[in-house]
Amino acid sequence: MSLAERVKIHSQLFLNEELTPDLADRLKRKLEKMKRLGLEALMIWSKDTDNLGRLASICAREGVSPYLWYPMLADTPARFEAKDFQVVAAVESGRSQILEAQKAGGEEFAFLCPNRVGGEERFLELFEETLDLADFAGVFFDRIRFPSPANGLKEILTCVCDDCLERSGGVIESLRGDLQRLLKEPGKAVGVEAMPGILRELFASIEEAIVFRTTSVSALLADYARAARKRNLDIGIDLFPPSLARLVGQDYTELSRHVDWIKPMIYCKTMGPAGLPMELLSLAKILRELNGNISERDSLCVLEQLTGLDLPESFGELASKGLTLDNYDRELEKLESLDRGGAVRIYPGFEAVAFPPVCSVDPAIVGEYVRRTLNRGYRGFTLSWDIRQIPPANLEAVGDFLAGW
């Protein structure tokens, strides 16, 4: 039995530049190498949609299935003004932690509201037109969520636009009032021992709003999935790790009904959106913004209790070293306990790139990710998140492990 028959590997390609003959040749050579490891599918995102047909053809010639990597609610490739569809914040305070390095690469992470987008046919038409630009084997939906902690307190519990206020039947209006009352008492002296309980009570009190958000995201995905099904396309989706998914409006059980496979983003070393270090650091900073009486370590301890993850001693250590890979196992355990309908395939996503300052992992880390994934019974994974940024040594680490497995 070949490696490709034993282990299915997915990866991704983000292209924000001209597809020159030299670049096309380098991609071909990279695909040849990764195909020998077992690369089955490549998710393709290009800011210039004219590149999609050429990229899909390169994949097909190398025996790799091309998928359209489609960002639904942030950095959506709209050919019309999309600012009118952006989320509306309930509060005015809060600082985004998204790195300028990522914005410079073409990713703004400025989120659109799923209810506003769902009510505008041009977005769905744009998606269908994009699907028809190449012979895709499937579609991979990304950024189908609300803003994350990395976007800051101002956006974390959006959206309070007119569409959300109307469709929620008063739920979002109530949430807006709760948030504004909470922020009227900045620096309130709450002991660290009491904070986990207070936050759990807060989330219990806004459960209806959380459900409204997850339902809004799921309803939008359902519309897009139907368009993909009409073309007999395989459907995958990029989701936040289980510890944080509901915080951004993602419910694994609901979303599983519309897709064939899921890539949970379990990034333990990434200082970027969806990376556990950045999201947890952003949450910890938000806690201190709300309660200036607690220390860095206290805020991290609160998050440990709420998430069940093992966090470092300080903000600096979290930013520079990330999380231990034991947390990768903990997220997989949570994933395995969720009801996903039984038929949905899982290809855990972990970092394999050298892309400073956002993320740089070495071969030892990549090999350890692979070992932990396969030892838990998964027979596939996603090397994240851009094949051009995956060093040869990291691919060799994957090959070395698979050869002896």
Stockholm file with secondary structure:
# STOCKHOLM 1.0

chainA/1-405         MSLAERVKIHSQLFLNEELTPDLADRLKRKLEKMKRLGLEALMIWSKDTDNLGRLASICAREGVSPYLWYPMLADTPARFEAKDFQVVAAVESGRSQILEAQKAGGEEFAFLCPNRVGGEERFLELFEETLDLADFAGVFFDRIRFPSPANGLKEILTCVCDDCLERSGGVIESLRGDLQRLLKEPGKAVGVEAMPGILRELFASIEEAIVFRTTSVSALLADYARAARKRNLDIGIDLFPPSLARLVGQDYTELSRHVDWIKPMIYCKTMGPAGLPMELLSLAKILRELNGNISERDSLCVLEQLTGLDLPESFGELASKGLTLDNYDRELEKLESLDRGGAVRIYPGFEAVAFPPVCSVDPAIVGEYVRRTLNRGYRGFTLSWDIRQIPPANLEAVGDFLAGW
#=GR chainA/1-405 SS CCHHHHCEEEEEEEECSCCCHHHHHHHHHHHHHHHHHTEEEEEEEESSTTHHHHHHHHHHHTTCEEEEEEESSBSCCCSSCCGGGBCCCSCSCCCCCCCHHHHHTTCCCCBBCHHHHHTCHHHHHHHHHHHTTSCCSEEEEECCSCCCGGGCHHHHTCCCSHHHHHHTTTHHHHHHHHHHHHTTSTTCCCCTTTHHHHHHHHHHHTHHHHHHHHHHHHHHHHHHHHHHHHTTCEEEEEECCTTTTGGGTCCHHHHHTTCSEEEEBCBSSCCSTTBHHHHHHHHHHHHHHHCTTSCHHHHHHHHHHHHCCCCCSSHHHHHHHCCCTHHHHHHHHHHHHSCCTTTCEECCEEECCEETTTEECCHHHHHHHHHHHHHTTCCEEEEESCGGGSCHHHHHHHHHHHHTC
#=GC SS_cons         CCHHHHCEEEEEEEECSCCCHHHHHHHHHHHHHHHHHTEEEEEEEESSTTHHHHHHHHHHHTTCEEEEEEESSBSCCCSSCCGGGBCCCSCSCCCCCCCHHHHHTTCCCCBBCHHHHHTCHHHHHHHHHHHTTSCCSEEEEECCSCCCGGGCHHHHTCCCSHHHHHHTTTHHHHHHHHHHHHTTSTTCCCCTTTHHHHHHHHHHHTHHHHHHHHHHHHHHHHHHHHHHHHTTCEEEEEECCTTTTGGGTCCHHHHHTTCSEEEEBCBSSCCSTTBHHHHHHHHHHHHHHHCTTSCHHHHHHHHHHHHCCCCCSSHHHHHHHCCCTHHHHHHHHHHHHSCCTTTCEECCEEECCEETTTEECCHHHHHHHHHHHHHTTCCEEEEESCGGGSCHHHHHHHHHHHHTC
//
